[in-house]
Amino acid sequence: MSKNSSNKIVVPEAKEAMNKFKMEAANEVGVNLKQGYNGYLTSRQAGSVGGQMVKKMIEAYENSIK
């Protein structure tokens, strides 16, 4: 079984910044992430982290076009 993931960072240099962003979003929604594998998270926890990240990206975009 091949590993086909669409979650690839287009700019490899941004990987550390994305990890930091993910940790900040997780902290804001009360999900305890650790570096590396976080497969123990429930779907709800993972979704809340991703949702918080999207919310912050939309806010940043909206602020940039004002």
Secondary structure, DSSP 8 states (H G I E B T S, - for coil): -----S---SSGGGHHHHHHHHHHHHHHHT----SS--TT--HHHHHHHHHHHHHHHHHHHHHHT-
